Amino acid sequence: MRDFDLASFWEHEQQSDCLSKDLAAENDLIMEQILENLNATPLGQVLKNIASLPEIRQQKILDVRRQLTEGKYDLNERLEIALDRVLEDLTAQADY
């Protein structure tokens, strides 16, 4: 049976810790660069817009569900309006 060499084990652990710290620092640098350039990319702008959206309004969701079950909510008309708004926003952003 092989003897356990504590000094060798400890040295290996210290090297692993240094490597982990180097990788963590490199990941932090990459993340910083991504965040700095976020607004310069179309995807970054979309993510920024999503982050600025208001929180879910639970009562409004419940009202729409109730109207859907009662047949009082015209889903096709609402989808058309929503799609028009999305297209308007996209074309407005493309003009910038």
Sequence and secondary structure as in RCSB ss.txt:
>XXXX:A:sequence
MRDFDLASFWEHEQQSDCLSKDLAAENDLIMEQILENLNATPLGQVLKNIASLPEIRQQKILDVRRQLTEGKYDL
NERLEIALDRVLEDLTAQADY
>XXXX:A:secstr
     HHHHHHHHHHHHHHHHHHHHHHHHHHHHHHHHGGGSHHHHHHHHHHTS    HHHHHHHHHHHHHT   H
HHHHHHHHHHHHHHHHHHHT 
